[in-house]
């Protein structure tokens, strides 16, 4: 009888140990999944925040030369941060193009940006029989490409918008 009582005590101890191990494994798995979900959400929020800096110009027809230079500087800073020199849809490089004028505007110097603003801020329009008028030169954001691989903006195109 004494041996049976000891065997029952040992069996109860083993059963409690198995239950504790099962609970620990369950909690570890659940908390591990939760932390990876939180990490994924944080990463997606970072990507969305980055993309929104460019996407706010999508289809906008009244972008100025200042806007384009701001976007080029943003792209340049991004490219320097990731130490990238050439872009594709497979990495974080961002291209900024002004169709008909300049591709890869993000590679240019501050001096070029200053000249770009001076040459593209205003336009003089003289209609027949009327006094010459100075208007703000507007560009339209015609295309923004987002990578299927990185989910980030990798190219933004502008075109002169005749008004």
N, C-alpha and C positions, 0 to 999 in steps of 0.2 A: 504494500500500500504506500509505503514511504517513497519507493521508486516511482510509482505512478504520479504522486504529487510533484516530485521533482521534474519528471518528464513534462507534466502539464505546465509547470512554471517556465521551463525552458522553451516550450512551444509558444507560450504566451509572449515571452520576451522576443523570440524570433518574429512572431506575427507583428508585434508593435514596431520592431526594427524595420520590417518590410513596409509597413504603412508609412513610417516616417520617411524612408527613402523614396517611396512613391510620391508623397506630397512634395518633397524637395525637388524631384525631377520635374513634376508638373509645374511648380512655381518657377523653376529655372527656365523651362521652355516658354511658359506664358510671358514672363518678364523679358526674355530674350526677343520674342516676337514683337512685343510692345515697343521695346527700345529701337528695333530696326524700323518699325512703322513710323515712329517719331522722327528718326534720322531721315527716312525717305521724305517725309512731309517737309522737314526743314530744308532739305536739298531742293525740293520742288519749289518752295517759297523763294529760295535764293535765285533759282533760274527764272521764275516768274518776275521777280523784282528787276533782274538784269534785262530781260526781254522787254518789259514795259517801258524802259527808258528809250527804246527804239520804236516799239509798236505804237506809241502815242502819235507818231508821225505818219503812220500807215494811211495812205490815201489823202493826206492833207495837202491841199493845193496852194496854201499860202505860207510855205516855208521860206525863210529869208536866208541870205548867205551866212548870217550869224548862226542860225539854227544848224545849218550844214556843218559849219566849222565846229560848233559845240559837239555835234554827233561824231565828227571825225576825231576830235580830241578824246571823247569817251572811248571810241574804238581803239585809238592809239594807246591810251592808258591800259585798256584791257589786254591788248596784244603785248605790250611791254611787261605787264604783270605775269603773263604766262610764257614770256620769252619766246614768242612766236614771230616768225618773219614771213610766213606765207600761209595763205588760207585755203581751206577746203571745208567741205561739210563734215569732215571727220575730226576736227579739232575746234578750239575756242577762238580762233582768229576771226576778226570782224573786218570785212571790206566795206568801204564807203565809196560809191561811184556817183559822179555827176555826168549823166549821159551826154555825149557830145562835147564834153569839156575835159574831164579828168577822171580817170579810174584810179583806184587805190589812193584816195585823198588822205587816208589815215597815215600814210607813209611820209607825208610832207612836213616841212619845217614850219615854225611859227611865222617866219617871214613870208612864206608862201600863203599861209592862212590870212595874214594881213593884206597881202595883195589880192587874194581871192575876194575878201570882203570889200575892198575898195573898188574892184572891177565889177562886182556883181550885186552891190547893194541897191543901186538905182538905175533907172533906164530913162532916157529922154525920148518922149513921144511927141511928134509933131504931125497932127492931122492937117490935111489940106485946108488952108484958109484959117487955121487957128494958131494960137500962140503955142510955142513949144512948152511941154509939160514934163516935169520930172515925177516919175512914179517909182514906188518900191518894186524892185525886181523879185518876182516870186517863183519858187520852184515847187514842183509836186513830187511827193514821195510815191514813186511808181511801183516799187517792188521791195518787199522784205522777205528774205529767205530764212527759214528756220531749219536747222539740221534734224533729220530723223534720228540721228545717232545721239547727239548731245542735247537735243531739245532747245538749243540756244540759237539766237539770231547770229547768222554768219555773213550776211550781205544785206546792204540797204542801198537802193538806187534812187537818185533824184533826177528830175528832168526839168528844164526851163519851161515854165507855164506861161504861154502868151495870154494876156488878158486884154 
